[in-house]
């Protein structure tokens, strides 16, 4: 596990007792739970379901209705990894689990199909930010232009950059070259234009978004890259839809890896 994975796990993990209380309370209030299932095409799909018995760590397993959509149930086999997702009082929770068996049992005098999961060992917060923030699924090169109208034209430079994280609210970029120039040029409050080549979600030509630098770090010493946190300005609905599609796909890929490896990755 990399240092980034360890940091992510430490940030995301929830105390088990707290999570179990939230899960039991959510079930009593009829809050839905969703199962994330890795399909044959390696994509993670989500299936709404519910408990057939109250969840409890003492029992050692979770029993849920086998979900169906359009007459089809997910293909689940013994020891398959799945993800559980639920919300309670404004917080979102996720847990990895293993399938023990699919079976049937009586519920309110009716026989229902049931999937039995091993009791989760760990729970994680599914990000508590206003906007879901993700790391790109692969390297995402960008350019950052300073377009502040108060600056002289010679200072409105273009810098190559790499996107380190991304959301509907903003982004963080690492300036790749011209460290000294970047260190002197980037300041909090300056207006920026950032290109985003989101080709894998249908944008064949990189588009750009406008934003404001809200945090600038690094650059003081040789080998210390300049990083810039950016808050987006209001954007066209078409750009917002494309960005939302990319962010959701990147988070889906992160969850797919968690399901596949049974870890916090």
Secondary structure as UniProt FT lines:
FT   HELIX           3..12
FT   STRAND          13..14
FT   HELIX           16..28
FT   TURN            29..30
FT   STRAND          33..38
FT   TURN            40..41
FT   STRAND          44..49
FT   TURN            57..59
FT   STRAND          61..65
FT   STRAND          68..69
FT   TURN            70..71
FT   STRAND          72..73
FT   TURN            78..79
FT   STRAND          81..88
FT   TURN            89..90
FT   STRAND          91..107
FT   TURN            108..109
FT   STRAND          110..118
FT   STRAND          123..125
FT   STRAND          141..146
FT   TURN            149..150
FT   HELIX           153..155
FT   STRAND          158..166
FT   STRAND          170..175
FT   HELIX           179..185
FT   TURN            188..189
FT   STRAND          191..196
FT   HELIX           199..201
FT   STRAND          207..217
FT   TURN            222..223
FT   STRAND          227..232
FT   HELIX           237..261
//
